[in-house]
Amino acid sequence: MPAVRSAGTARGPTGELAIVLHTHMPYVEGGTAWPPTDIDSFLLSPEGFGTWPFGEEWLWEAVATSYVPLLDVIGRAPITLSLTPVLCDQLEAPGAIERCIRFLRELRPESHRLDIELFQAAGEQDSARELERSAADYASAADRLEAIGGDLLGALARLATWTSAATHAVLPLLATDAGVALQVQTAIASHRRRSGHWNGGFWLPECAHAPWLDGLLEDCGVHATCVELTEAFGLGAAEHLRPLVTDEGPVLWPIDRQTIALAWSDNGYPAHAAYRDYHRHTLHHHRVWANDGRPYDHAVALARAGDHAADFVARVRSRVQTGDVCVCAFDTELFGHWWYEGVAWLGAVLEESTRQGLVLTTLDDALARHDPVAAPTLLPETTWGQDGDLSTWSGPAVADLAWQARAAELRVIAAGGGAPERAVRELLALQASDWAFLANRELAGAYPRERMREHADALELALARDRRDDGDGPPPDAKLRNLAPDLKAAGWL
């Protein structure tokens, strides 16, 4: 086990590392019809929320490549894990894990087989063998899901101590205090129902913070969160290693961009030539090439992951030699899903921490040992997005989406307790940060704007039918049937 310091002991000269994993997927669960008539029709299926790779298969890929492989790793050490309620809603949905297992057992083996035949016919035996090896990853994930009785949510919830906004809304962009409360209170009710406990830890989606949020968060019971203050303090400043307390109450943990960038930046570890290239894929969406364009060699890549883990721990030890806390935060999906060797790297970091004497801690435990200092006055609005501001989600390229979400929020909030359930759910889906991010980065074509338009139109229809009061009631939640089941518990319906 990595070196662990229990709450209440004094700070040591080597300081501590707090690894924070934020786990999130937008709402894509949609009950895709099964079995498909063939693979090509499956990848182009209009079922659910979009076509491959943006239907619910997007979620199944994250399950197979990130969530399941990480179960053993995150259970071995004190790591701060947050789960977004919208992800939990999907993992909890009736039949969802069964569909995931069938995807892993039936479709992925077949898609591997087709690509293997293509490479064998072309005489590229190394790539064919790599596909055979990678096919085993999906079989292993299915085996593990069946071994835990399909209860992936339960396995993750037992490890998660922090929650996040209900559907991952960028809170500083919301138009009303009530809109913020809707996202936060629904999330807290969800986490408490599923985990049975909550100590006040809350991940701000996109690390988006504005000082005016602090009082609202405190009123909801939030006592600690993470913030990105690189632009305020400067890269590598010592201020990033100490918790801050606000006048309103919540503690702000600055994340340490200098350390995070070692593993999460354009020139970070995942860009090394030996690692598997995420962006280049085969006809049936598999990956068999390394970043340098050569056939991927898994053994070589794993050895490099061990080297990078040793380098990372040595750098963190140097960073915290004064006895402070380095908060290193990542999207969970970086590991395995985006950076294929990331799960192995994270496991090696835990082992290297023991070998090099670096103490690992959760943020909740660290707060018992490190007294916060007063937060600076007049902190700016900040995120971990490009340029450290809100422009990724509200800049010129996506300003229309930000205004569309705000207008919808005002309409629903104006209806007060009389807003129909369908309208509230559509608002929550509309507010997800994912749509503006995908649109800004041009990563998904027309998909994010289509999603927002679909939810906005359904919201208006729900409000209009409710006003008619003709006995028909609002339309059923056909696609969002499993989103935000804790609205009533949170007092919003």
RAKAZI-V876929 format. One record per pair of residues at least 12 apart in sequence whose ideal C-beta (glycine too) atoms are under 8 Angstrom apart, sorted by the first residue. I is the first residue (numbers start at 1). J is the second residue. D is the distance in whole Angstrom. If there is no record, write none. Layout:
# RAKAZI-V876929
i=I j=J d=D
i=I j=J d=D
This chain:
# RAKAZI-V876929
i=1 j=76 d=7
i=1 j=77 d=7
i=1 j=354 d=7
i=2 j=76 d=8
i=2 j=77 d=5
i=2 j=78 d=8
i=2 j=350 d=5
i=2 j=351 d=8
i=2 j=353 d=4
i=2 j=354 d=5
i=2 j=358 d=8
i=2 j=359 d=8
i=2 j=360 d=5
i=3 j=353 d=6
i=3 j=354 d=6
i=3 j=357 d=6
i=3 j=358 d=7
i=3 j=359 d=5
i=3 j=360 d=7
i=4 j=77 d=7
i=4 j=78 d=6
i=4 j=359 d=7
i=4 j=360 d=6
i=4 j=361 d=7
i=5 j=359 d=5
i=5 j=361 d=6
i=5 j=365 d=8
i=5 j=369 d=7
i=6 j=365 d=8
i=7 j=365 d=5
i=7 j=368 d=4
i=7 j=369 d=7
i=8 j=368 d=6
i=8 j=369 d=7
i=9 j=369 d=7
i=10 j=369 d=7
i=11 j=323 d=4
i=11 j=324 d=8
i=11 j=369 d=6
i=11 j=370 d=7
i=12 j=323 d=6
i=12 j=359 d=7
i=13 j=321 d=7
i=13 j=322 d=8
i=13 j=323 d=6
i=14 j=317 d=6
i=14 j=320 d=7
i=14 j=321 d=7
i=14 j=323 d=7
i=14 j=357 d=6
i=14 j=358 d=6
i=14 j=359 d=6
i=15 j=241 d=7
i=15 j=317 d=8
i=15 j=319 d=7
i=15 j=320 d=3
i=15 j=321 d=6
i=15 j=322 d=7
i=15 j=323 d=5
i=15 j=324 d=5
i=15 j=325 d=7
i=15 j=326 d=7
i=15 j=359 d=7
i=16 j=320 d=6
i=16 j=324 d=8
i=16 j=325 d=5
i=16 j=326 d=7
i=16 j=358 d=8
i=16 j=359 d=5
i=16 j=360 d=7
i=16 j=361 d=5
i=16 j=366 d=6
i=17 j=316 d=5
i=17 j=320 d=7
i=17 j=325 d=8
i=17 j=326 d=5
i=17 j=328 d=6
i=17 j=353 d=7
i=17 j=358 d=6
i=17 j=359 d=7
i=17 j=360 d=6
i=17 j=361 d=7
i=18 j=80 d=6
i=18 j=253 d=8
i=18 j=325 d=6
i=18 j=326 d=7
i=18 j=327 d=5
i=18 j=328 d=7
i=18 j=360 d=8
i=18 j=361 d=5
i=18 j=362 d=7
i=18 j=363 d=5
i=18 j=366 d=6
i=19 j=77 d=8
i=19 j=79 d=5
i=19 j=80 d=7
i=19 j=328 d=5
i=19 j=329 d=8
i=19 j=330 d=8
i=19 j=346 d=8
i=19 j=349 d=8
i=19 j=360 d=7
i=20 j=79 d=8
i=20 j=80 d=4
i=20 j=81 d=8
i=20 j=82 d=7
i=20 j=162 d=8
i=20 j=203 d=8
i=20 j=226 d=6
i=20 j=255 d=7
i=20 j=327 d=6
i=20 j=328 d=7
i=20 j=329 d=4
i=20 j=330 d=7
i=20 j=363 d=7
i=21 j=70 d=8
i=21 j=74 d=7
i=21 j=79 d=6
i=21 j=80 d=7
i=21 j=81 d=5
i=21 j=82 d=7
i=21 j=329 d=8
i=21 j=330 d=6
i=21 j=331 d=8
i=21 j=332 d=4
i=21 j=335 d=8
i=22 j=82 d=5
i=22 j=84 d=8
i=22 j=164 d=7
i=22 j=203 d=5
i=22 j=329 d=7
i=22 j=330 d=7
i=22 j=331 d=6
i=22 j=332 d=6
i=23 j=67 d=7
i=23 j=81 d=7
i=23 j=82 d=6
i=23 j=83 d=5
i=23 j=84 d=7
i=23 j=87 d=6
i=23 j=156 d=7
i=23 j=160 d=8
i=23 j=331 d=8
i=23 j=332 d=4
i=23 j=333 d=7
i=24 j=83 d=8
i=24 j=84 d=4
i=24 j=86 d=7
i=24 j=87 d=6
i=24 j=164 d=7
i=24 j=168 d=5
i=24 j=205 d=8
i=24 j=331 d=7
i=24 j=332 d=8
i=24 j=333 d=8
i=25 j=58 d=7
i=25 j=59 d=5
i=25 j=62 d=6
i=25 j=84 d=8
i=25 j=86 d=7
i=25 j=87 d=5
i=25 j=90 d=7
i=25 j=333 d=7
i=26 j=86 d=7
i=26 j=167 d=8
i=26 j=168 d=7
i=26 j=432 d=5
i=26 j=434 d=4
i=26 j=435 d=8
i=27 j=49 d=7
i=27 j=86 d=5
i=27 j=89 d=7
i=27 j=90 d=7
i=27 j=167 d=7
i=27 j=429 d=6
i=27 j=432 d=7
i=27 j=480 d=7
i=27 j=483 d=6
i=28 j=48 d=7
i=28 j=49 d=5
i=28 j=50 d=7
i=28 j=54 d=7
i=28 j=55 d=6
i=28 j=56 d=5
i=28 j=58 d=5
i=28 j=59 d=5
i=28 j=90 d=7
i=29 j=48 d=7
i=29 j=49 d=8
i=29 j=56 d=5
i=29 j=59 d=6
i=29 j=89 d=8
i=29 j=90 d=4
i=29 j=93 d=5
i=29 j=96 d=6
i=29 j=482 d=6
i=30 j=47 d=6
i=30 j=48 d=2
i=30 j=49 d=5
i=30 j=55 d=6
i=30 j=56 d=5
i=30 j=479 d=6
i=31 j=47 d=7
i=31 j=48 d=6
i=31 j=56 d=8
i=31 j=95 d=7
i=31 j=99 d=8
i=32 j=45 d=6
i=32 j=47 d=4
i=32 j=48 d=5
i=32 j=55 d=6
i=32 j=56 d=6
i=32 j=57 d=7
i=32 j=99 d=7
i=33 j=45 d=7
i=33 j=47 d=5
i=34 j=99 d=6
i=34 j=102 d=6
i=35 j=102 d=8
i=35 j=106 d=7
i=36 j=107 d=7
i=39 j=107 d=7
i=39 j=110 d=6
i=39 j=111 d=6
i=39 j=114 d=7
i=39 j=284 d=7
i=42 j=107 d=6
i=43 j=285 d=8
i=48 j=479 d=7
i=49 j=451 d=7
i=49 j=479 d=7
i=50 j=447 d=6
i=50 j=450 d=8
i=50 j=451 d=7
i=52 j=285 d=7
i=53 j=285 d=7
i=54 j=444 d=6
i=54 j=447 d=5
i=56 j=90 d=8
i=56 j=96 d=8
i=56 j=99 d=7
i=57 j=103 d=6
i=59 j=90 d=6
i=59 j=100 d=8
i=60 j=99 d=8
i=60 j=100 d=5
i=60 j=103 d=5
i=60 j=104 d=7
i=61 j=337 d=7
i=62 j=333 d=6
i=62 j=337 d=5
i=63 j=91 d=8
i=63 j=100 d=6
i=63 j=141 d=7
i=63 j=145 d=8
i=63 j=152 d=7
i=64 j=100 d=8
i=64 j=104 d=6
i=64 j=108 d=8
i=64 j=137 d=7
i=64 j=138 d=6
i=64 j=141 d=4
i=64 j=142 d=8
i=65 j=137 d=7
i=65 j=141 d=8
i=65 j=336 d=4
i=65 j=337 d=5
i=65 j=340 d=8
i=66 j=332 d=6
i=66 j=333 d=5
i=66 j=335 d=6
i=66 j=336 d=4
i=66 j=337 d=4
i=66 j=343 d=8
i=67 j=152 d=6
i=67 j=156 d=7
i=67 j=332 d=7
i=68 j=141 d=5
i=68 j=144 d=5
i=68 j=145 d=6
i=68 j=152 d=7
i=69 j=137 d=8
i=69 j=141 d=7
i=69 j=335 d=8
i=69 j=336 d=5
i=69 j=343 d=5
i=70 j=332 d=7
i=70 j=335 d=6
i=70 j=336 d=7
i=70 j=343 d=6
i=70 j=346 d=7
i=71 j=144 d=7
i=71 j=155 d=6
i=71 j=156 d=8
i=72 j=347 d=8
i=73 j=343 d=6
i=73 j=346 d=5
i=73 j=347 d=5
i=73 j=350 d=7
i=74 j=159 d=6
i=75 j=159 d=6
i=76 j=347 d=8
i=76 j=350 d=6
i=77 j=350 d=5
i=77 j=353 d=8
i=77 j=360 d=5
i=78 j=360 d=5
i=78 j=361 d=6
i=78 j=362 d=5
i=78 j=365 d=7
i=79 j=159 d=8
i=79 j=360 d=7
i=79 j=362 d=7
i=80 j=161 d=6
i=80 j=162 d=6
i=80 j=201 d=7
i=80 j=362 d=5
i=80 j=363 d=5
i=80 j=364 d=7
i=81 j=156 d=7
i=81 j=159 d=5
i=81 j=160 d=4
i=81 j=161 d=7
i=81 j=162 d=7
i=81 j=332 d=8
i=82 j=160 d=6
i=82 j=161 d=8
i=82 j=162 d=4
i=82 j=163 d=6
i=82 j=164 d=5
i=82 j=201 d=7
i=82 j=202 d=8
i=82 j=203 d=4
i=83 j=156 d=6
i=83 j=157 d=7
i=83 j=160 d=5
i=83 j=162 d=8
i=83 j=163 d=7
i=83 j=164 d=7
i=83 j=191 d=8
i=84 j=163 d=8
i=84 j=164 d=5
i=84 j=165 d=7
i=84 j=166 d=8
i=84 j=167 d=8
i=84 j=168 d=5
i=84 j=187 d=8
i=84 j=203 d=8
i=84 j=205 d=8
i=85 j=163 d=7
i=85 j=164 d=7
i=85 j=165 d=8
i=85 j=166 d=5
i=85 j=167 d=7
i=85 j=186 d=7
i=85 j=187 d=5
i=85 j=190 d=4
i=85 j=191 d=7
i=85 j=484 d=7
i=85 j=486 d=7
i=86 j=166 d=7
i=86 j=167 d=5
i=86 j=168 d=6
i=86 j=428 d=8
i=86 j=432 d=7
i=86 j=483 d=7
i=86 j=484 d=8
i=88 j=153 d=6
i=88 j=157 d=7
i=88 j=190 d=6
i=88 j=194 d=6
i=89 j=190 d=8
i=89 j=482 d=5
i=89 j=483 d=5
i=89 j=484 d=7
i=89 j=485 d=7
i=90 j=482 d=7
i=91 j=152 d=6
i=91 j=153 d=4
i=91 j=156 d=8
i=92 j=153 d=5
i=92 j=194 d=8
i=92 j=482 d=7
i=92 j=485 d=8
i=93 j=482 d=4
i=94 j=482 d=8
i=96 j=482 d=8
i=97 j=145 d=6
i=97 j=150 d=4
i=97 j=151 d=8
i=97 j=152 d=6
i=98 j=150 d=7
i=100 j=145 d=7
i=101 j=142 d=5
i=101 j=145 d=6
i=101 j=146 d=7
i=101 j=150 d=7
i=104 j=138 d=5
i=104 j=139 d=7
i=104 j=141 d=6
i=104 j=142 d=4
i=104 j=145 d=8
i=105 j=139 d=8
i=105 j=142 d=5
i=108 j=135 d=7
i=108 j=138 d=4
i=109 j=135 d=6
i=109 j=138 d=7
i=109 j=139 d=7
i=111 j=284 d=4
i=111 j=285 d=7
i=111 j=286 d=7
i=112 j=131 d=5
i=112 j=132 d=7
i=112 j=134 d=7
i=112 j=135 d=4
i=112 j=138 d=8
i=112 j=284 d=8
i=112 j=286 d=6
i=114 j=283 d=7
i=114 j=284 d=6
i=115 j=131 d=5
i=115 j=282 d=5
i=115 j=283 d=6
i=115 j=284 d=5
i=115 j=286 d=6
i=115 j=288 d=8
i=116 j=128 d=5
i=116 j=131 d=5
i=116 j=132 d=6
i=118 j=282 d=8
i=118 j=283 d=7
i=119 j=131 d=7
i=119 j=288 d=8
i=124 j=295 d=8
i=126 j=295 d=4
i=127 j=288 d=4
i=127 j=289 d=8
i=127 j=295 d=6
i=130 j=288 d=5
i=130 j=295 d=7
i=130 j=296 d=5
i=130 j=298 d=7
i=131 j=282 d=8
i=131 j=286 d=6
i=131 j=288 d=6
i=133 j=298 d=6
i=134 j=286 d=6
i=134 j=287 d=7
i=134 j=288 d=8
i=153 j=194 d=7
i=157 j=194 d=5
i=157 j=195 d=5
i=158 j=195 d=8
i=160 j=191 d=8
i=160 j=195 d=6
i=161 j=195 d=8
i=161 j=197 d=8
i=161 j=198 d=8
i=161 j=199 d=6
i=161 j=201 d=6
i=161 j=362 d=7
i=161 j=364 d=6
i=162 j=201 d=4
i=162 j=202 d=6
i=162 j=203 d=5
i=162 j=363 d=8
i=163 j=187 d=5
i=163 j=188 d=6
i=163 j=190 d=7
i=163 j=191 d=4
i=163 j=198 d=7
i=163 j=201 d=7
i=163 j=202 d=6
i=163 j=203 d=7
i=164 j=187 d=6
i=164 j=202 d=7
i=164 j=203 d=4
i=164 j=204 d=7
i=164 j=205 d=6
i=165 j=183 d=4
i=165 j=184 d=6
i=165 j=187 d=5
i=165 j=204 d=8
i=165 j=205 d=5
i=166 j=182 d=7
i=166 j=183 d=5
i=166 j=184 d=8
i=166 j=186 d=4
i=166 j=187 d=5
i=166 j=190 d=7
i=166 j=428 d=6
i=166 j=484 d=6
i=167 j=183 d=7
i=167 j=428 d=4
i=167 j=429 d=6
i=167 j=431 d=6
i=167 j=432 d=5
i=167 j=483 d=7
i=167 j=484 d=7
i=168 j=205 d=4
i=168 j=206 d=8
i=168 j=432 d=5
i=168 j=433 d=5
i=168 j=434 d=7
i=169 j=183 d=5
i=169 j=205 d=6
i=169 j=405 d=8
i=169 j=428 d=8
i=169 j=431 d=4
i=169 j=432 d=7
i=169 j=433 d=6
i=170 j=205 d=6
i=170 j=206 d=5
i=170 j=208 d=5
i=170 j=383 d=7
i=170 j=390 d=7
i=170 j=393 d=5
i=170 j=394 d=8
i=170 j=433 d=5
i=170 j=436 d=8
i=171 j=183 d=7
i=171 j=184 d=8
i=171 j=204 d=6
i=171 j=205 d=7
i=171 j=208 d=6
i=171 j=210 d=8
i=171 j=213 d=6
i=172 j=208 d=5
i=172 j=209 d=7
i=172 j=210 d=4
i=172 j=212 d=8
i=172 j=213 d=7
i=172 j=381 d=5
i=172 j=390 d=6
i=173 j=208 d=8
i=173 j=390 d=6
i=173 j=393 d=6
i=173 j=394 d=6
i=173 j=402 d=6
i=173 j=405 d=7
i=173 j=406 d=7
i=174 j=406 d=7
i=174 j=409 d=6
i=174 j=431 d=7
i=175 j=406 d=4
i=175 j=409 d=5
i=175 j=410 d=6
i=175 j=413 d=8
i=176 j=409 d=6
i=176 j=410 d=7
i=176 j=413 d=5
i=177 j=216 d=6
i=178 j=413 d=5
i=179 j=409 d=5
i=179 j=413 d=6
i=179 j=431 d=8
i=180 j=213 d=7
i=180 j=216 d=5
i=181 j=216 d=7
i=181 j=219 d=8
i=181 j=220 d=7
i=182 j=424 d=7
i=182 j=427 d=8
i=182 j=428 d=7
i=182 j=490 d=8
i=182 j=492 d=6
i=183 j=428 d=7
i=183 j=431 d=7
i=184 j=202 d=7
i=184 j=216 d=7
i=184 j=217 d=7
i=184 j=220 d=5
i=184 j=222 d=7
i=185 j=220 d=6
i=185 j=490 d=4
i=185 j=491 d=7
i=185 j=492 d=7
i=186 j=428 d=7
i=186 j=484 d=6
i=186 j=486 d=6
i=186 j=487 d=6
i=186 j=490 d=4
i=186 j=492 d=7
i=187 j=202 d=8
i=188 j=202 d=8
i=188 j=220 d=6
i=188 j=221 d=6
i=188 j=490 d=7
i=189 j=486 d=4
i=189 j=489 d=4
i=189 j=490 d=4
i=190 j=484 d=8
i=190 j=485 d=8
i=190 j=486 d=4
i=190 j=490 d=8
i=193 j=486 d=6
i=193 j=489 d=7
i=198 j=221 d=8
i=199 j=223 d=7
i=199 j=364 d=5
i=200 j=221 d=6
i=200 j=222 d=6
i=200 j=223 d=3
i=200 j=224 d=6
i=201 j=222 d=8
i=201 j=223 d=7
i=201 j=224 d=5
i=201 j=225 d=7
i=201 j=363 d=6
i=201 j=364 d=6
i=202 j=217 d=7
i=202 j=222 d=4
i=202 j=224 d=7
i=202 j=225 d=5
i=203 j=225 d=7
i=203 j=226 d=6
i=204 j=225 d=5
i=204 j=226 d=7
i=204 j=227 d=7
i=205 j=433 d=5
i=206 j=383 d=5
i=206 j=384 d=6
i=206 j=385 d=6
i=206 j=392 d=7
i=206 j=393 d=7
i=206 j=433 d=5
i=206 j=437 d=8
i=207 j=226 d=6
i=207 j=227 d=6
i=207 j=228 d=5
i=207 j=255 d=7
i=207 j=329 d=7
i=207 j=382 d=7
i=207 j=383 d=5
i=207 j=384 d=4
i=208 j=381 d=8
i=208 j=382 d=7
i=208 j=383 d=4
i=208 j=385 d=8
i=208 j=390 d=7
i=208 j=393 d=8
i=208 j=433 d=8
i=209 j=225 d=7
i=209 j=227 d=5
i=209 j=228 d=8
i=209 j=252 d=7
i=209 j=379 d=8
i=209 j=381 d=7
i=209 j=382 d=6
i=209 j=383 d=8
i=210 j=381 d=4
i=210 j=382 d=8
i=211 j=246 d=7
i=211 j=378 d=8
i=211 j=379 d=5
i=214 j=246 d=5
i=214 j=247 d=8
i=214 j=248 d=4
i=214 j=249 d=7
i=214 j=250 d=5
i=215 j=248 d=4
i=215 j=249 d=8
i=217 j=248 d=8
i=217 j=250 d=5
i=218 j=248 d=5
i=218 j=249 d=4
i=218 j=250 d=6
i=222 j=250 d=6
i=223 j=249 d=7
i=223 j=250 d=6
i=223 j=251 d=6
i=224 j=243 d=8
i=224 j=250 d=6
i=224 j=251 d=4
i=224 j=252 d=8
i=224 j=253 d=7
i=224 j=363 d=6
i=224 j=364 d=7
i=224 j=367 d=6
i=225 j=250 d=6
i=225 j=251 d=8
i=225 j=252 d=6
i=225 j=253 d=7
i=226 j=252 d=8
i=226 j=253 d=5
i=226 j=254 d=8
i=226 j=255 d=5
i=226 j=327 d=6
i=226 j=329 d=6
i=226 j=363 d=8
i=227 j=244 d=8
i=227 j=252 d=5
i=227 j=253 d=7
i=227 j=254 d=6
i=227 j=255 d=7
i=227 j=382 d=6
i=228 j=254 d=7
i=228 j=255 d=6
i=228 j=257 d=7
i=228 j=382 d=5
i=228 j=383 d=6
i=228 j=384 d=4
i=228 j=388 d=6
i=229 j=252 d=8
i=229 j=254 d=5
i=229 j=379 d=7
i=229 j=382 d=6
i=230 j=257 d=4
i=230 j=388 d=6
i=231 j=380 d=7
i=231 j=382 d=7
i=231 j=387 d=8
i=231 j=388 d=4
i=231 j=389 d=8
i=232 j=376 d=7
i=232 j=379 d=6
i=232 j=380 d=6
i=232 j=382 d=7
i=233 j=254 d=7
i=235 j=257 d=6
i=235 j=258 d=6
i=236 j=258 d=5
i=238 j=322 d=7
i=238 j=324 d=7
i=239 j=254 d=7
i=240 j=254 d=4
i=240 j=255 d=7
i=240 j=256 d=5
i=240 j=257 d=7
i=240 j=258 d=8
i=240 j=327 d=8
i=241 j=254 d=8
i=241 j=256 d=7
i=241 j=319 d=7
i=241 j=320 d=6
i=241 j=322 d=8
i=241 j=324 d=4
i=241 j=325 d=6
i=241 j=326 d=6
i=242 j=254 d=8
i=242 j=324 d=6
i=242 j=325 d=7
i=242 j=370 d=7
i=242 j=372 d=7
i=242 j=373 d=6
i=243 j=325 d=7
i=243 j=366 d=8
i=243 j=367 d=6
i=243 j=370 d=6
i=243 j=371 d=8
i=243 j=372 d=4
i=243 j=373 d=7
i=244 j=372 d=6
i=244 j=373 d=6
i=244 j=374 d=7
i=244 j=375 d=4
i=244 j=376 d=8
i=245 j=372 d=4
i=245 j=373 d=7
i=245 j=374 d=6
i=245 j=375 d=6
i=246 j=375 d=5
i=247 j=375 d=8
i=251 j=367 d=6
i=251 j=372 d=5
i=252 j=375 d=6
i=253 j=325 d=8
i=253 j=327 d=5
i=253 j=363 d=6
i=254 j=327 d=7
i=255 j=327 d=5
i=255 j=328 d=7
i=255 j=329 d=5
i=255 j=384 d=7
i=256 j=319 d=7
i=256 j=326 d=5
i=256 j=327 d=6
i=256 j=328 d=6
i=257 j=384 d=8
i=258 j=319 d=7
i=259 j=315 d=7
i=259 j=316 d=6
i=259 j=319 d=6
i=259 j=326 d=5
i=259 j=328 d=5
i=260 j=328 d=6
i=260 j=329 d=7
i=260 j=330 d=7
i=262 j=311 d=8
i=262 j=312 d=6
i=262 j=315 d=6
i=263 j=308 d=8
i=263 j=312 d=7
i=263 j=330 d=7
i=263 j=334 d=8
i=263 j=339 d=8
i=263 j=342 d=8
i=263 j=345 d=7
i=264 j=330 d=6
i=264 j=334 d=6
i=269 j=305 d=8
i=269 j=308 d=4
i=269 j=312 d=8
i=269 j=339 d=8
i=269 j=345 d=7
i=270 j=334 d=8
i=270 j=338 d=7
i=270 j=339 d=4
i=270 j=341 d=8
i=270 j=342 d=7
i=271 j=291 d=6
i=272 j=291 d=7
i=272 j=304 d=6
i=272 j=308 d=7
i=273 j=290 d=6
i=273 j=291 d=5
i=273 j=292 d=4
i=274 j=290 d=6
i=274 j=291 d=7
i=274 j=292 d=7
i=274 j=297 d=7
i=274 j=300 d=5
i=274 j=301 d=5
i=274 j=304 d=5
i=275 j=290 d=7
i=275 j=291 d=6
i=275 j=301 d=5
i=275 j=304 d=7
i=275 j=305 d=8
i=275 j=339 d=7
i=275 j=340 d=7
i=275 j=341 d=5
i=276 j=289 d=7
i=276 j=290 d=6
i=276 j=291 d=8
i=276 j=296 d=5
i=276 j=301 d=7
i=276 j=340 d=4
i=276 j=341 d=7
i=277 j=289 d=5
i=277 j=290 d=6
i=277 j=291 d=5
i=277 j=293 d=8
i=277 j=296 d=8
i=278 j=338 d=6
i=278 j=339 d=7
i=278 j=340 d=7
i=287 j=340 d=7
i=301 j=340 d=8
i=301 j=341 d=5
i=302 j=341 d=7
i=302 j=344 d=6
i=304 j=341 d=8
i=305 j=341 d=5
i=305 j=342 d=8
i=305 j=344 d=5
i=305 j=345 d=4
i=305 j=348 d=6
i=306 j=344 d=8
i=306 j=348 d=5
i=308 j=345 d=6
i=308 j=348 d=8
i=309 j=345 d=5
i=309 j=346 d=8
i=309 j=348 d=3
i=309 j=349 d=5
i=309 j=351 d=7
i=309 j=352 d=5
i=310 j=348 d=8
i=310 j=352 d=5
i=310 j=356 d=8
i=312 j=345 d=8
i=312 j=349 d=6
i=312 j=352 d=8
i=313 j=349 d=6
i=313 j=352 d=4
i=313 j=353 d=6
i=313 j=355 d=8
i=313 j=356 d=5
i=313 j=358 d=5
i=314 j=356 d=6
i=316 j=328 d=7
i=316 j=358 d=6
i=317 j=356 d=6
i=317 j=357 d=7
i=317 j=358 d=5
i=320 j=358 d=8
i=324 j=370 d=7
i=325 j=361 d=7
i=325 j=366 d=5
i=325 j=370 d=6
i=327 j=363 d=7
i=329 j=384 d=8
i=385 j=437 d=8
i=392 j=436 d=7
i=392 j=437 d=6
i=392 j=440 d=5
i=393 j=433 d=6
i=393 j=436 d=4
i=393 j=437 d=7
i=393 j=440 d=7
i=394 j=436 d=7
i=395 j=440 d=7
i=397 j=439 d=7
i=397 j=440 d=5
i=398 j=436 d=4
i=398 j=439 d=5
i=398 j=440 d=5
i=401 j=435 d=6
i=401 j=436 d=5
i=401 j=439 d=6
i=401 j=448 d=8
i=401 j=449 d=7
i=401 j=452 d=6
i=402 j=436 d=7
i=404 j=430 d=7
i=404 j=452 d=6
i=404 j=456 d=6
i=405 j=430 d=5
i=405 j=431 d=5
i=405 j=452 d=7
i=408 j=426 d=8
i=408 j=427 d=6
i=408 j=430 d=5
i=408 j=456 d=6
i=408 j=459 d=6
i=409 j=427 d=6
i=409 j=431 d=7
i=411 j=459 d=7
i=411 j=460 d=8
i=411 j=463 d=7
i=412 j=424 d=6
i=412 j=427 d=5
i=412 j=459 d=7
i=412 j=463 d=8
i=415 j=463 d=7
i=418 j=466 d=8
i=419 j=463 d=7
i=419 j=466 d=8
i=420 j=462 d=5
i=420 j=463 d=7
i=420 j=465 d=8
i=420 j=466 d=4
i=420 j=473 d=8
i=420 j=474 d=4
i=421 j=474 d=7
i=421 j=477 d=7
i=421 j=487 d=7
i=421 j=493 d=6
i=422 j=458 d=7
i=422 j=459 d=8
i=422 j=462 d=4
i=422 j=474 d=4
i=422 j=475 d=6
i=422 j=476 d=8
i=422 j=477 d=6
i=422 j=480 d=8
i=423 j=459 d=5
i=423 j=462 d=4
i=423 j=463 d=5
i=423 j=466 d=7
i=423 j=474 d=7
i=424 j=484 d=8
i=424 j=487 d=6
i=424 j=492 d=6
i=424 j=493 d=7
i=425 j=477 d=6
i=425 j=480 d=5
i=425 j=483 d=5
i=425 j=484 d=6
i=425 j=487 d=8
i=426 j=455 d=5
i=426 j=456 d=8
i=426 j=458 d=5
i=426 j=459 d=4
i=426 j=462 d=6
i=426 j=480 d=7
i=427 j=455 d=8
i=427 j=459 d=6
i=428 j=483 d=7
i=428 j=484 d=6
i=429 j=451 d=8
i=429 j=455 d=5
i=429 j=480 d=6
i=429 j=483 d=6
i=430 j=452 d=6
i=430 j=455 d=4
i=430 j=456 d=6
i=430 j=459 d=7
i=434 j=448 d=7
i=435 j=448 d=4
i=435 j=449 d=7
i=435 j=451 d=5
i=435 j=452 d=5
i=436 j=448 d=7
i=458 j=475 d=7
i=461 j=474 d=8
i=461 j=475 d=6
i=462 j=474 d=4
i=462 j=475 d=6
